[in-house]
Structures are given as structure tokens and as C-alpha cells.
Amino acid sequence: GGGGRASGGQSGPPAGGSRPDPGQIAKRVQSGYGSFRESLTAAQREAFDSGIVDQLSARWATLWLAGEEQPRAMQVRVGISDATHTEVIGGELADGLAVVTGIDRSSG
């Protein structure tokens, strides 16, 4: 599955404060991998560090799949968006997958 640190939708800053800076958190994470990072080449270390920042700044959302009985939730990473199209990454995504895009309240 998609795994990861899905938060289950929109999230705001923690209560009583502002959202932590992903760059500051990344430095703390990198320090925890000190000996591993030292074993990498400069290019590998740069890619590793970039990946940490990407993961820390990723937004997670719930995508609802149209199921046979009822919709099923799947956590995905949200990418770029232009207000019409939004990139989603991860989970069990595949071409042709039926997803819920709205609710028809006119029936029933």
C-alpha cells in the first residue's frame, strides 16, 4: 500500500504555534543518520538530504475509491495543482481507477 505518515486530510499548524520549518526538522533527521550519511558520496548525500526535505514537506490527503459496496479511503501524497488538476502519488493508484469526485445529493 501507500504507507507513510498519512495525516488523513487537511492539517493546519499545531495548536498554540506555527508549523515547524521542514528545513530545521530535516537537519535534525540528518543528524540522526550521521554515520550513514558519512558513508555516502557527495552526490548520494545530496540526493538523500533532498529526499528528506521532500518527505517532510509533503502534504497527505485521503482519496476515496469507488467501491462495490461503499467508498474506501486511501492515503496519497498530494503534488502540484492548478485548481483543475491535482497530482496524487502513492497508494494503490493505477490508470482507470474509479475515484469519488463528489456527492450527488439530488437522489434519495
KAVEN-V514611 format. One record per run of one state. SS is the DSSP state (hx for helix, st for strand, lp for the rest). FROM is the first residue (numbers start at 1). TO is the last residue. If there is no record, write none. Layout:
BEGIN
SS_FROM_TO ; SS_FROM_TO
END
This chain:
BEGIN
lp_1_21 ; hx_22_32 ; lp_33_33 ; hx_34_38 ; lp_39_41 ; hx_42_56 ; lp_57_58 ; st_59_65 ; lp_66_71 ; st_72_81 ; lp_82_85 ; st_86_89 ; lp_90_98 ; st_99_99 ; lp_100_108
END
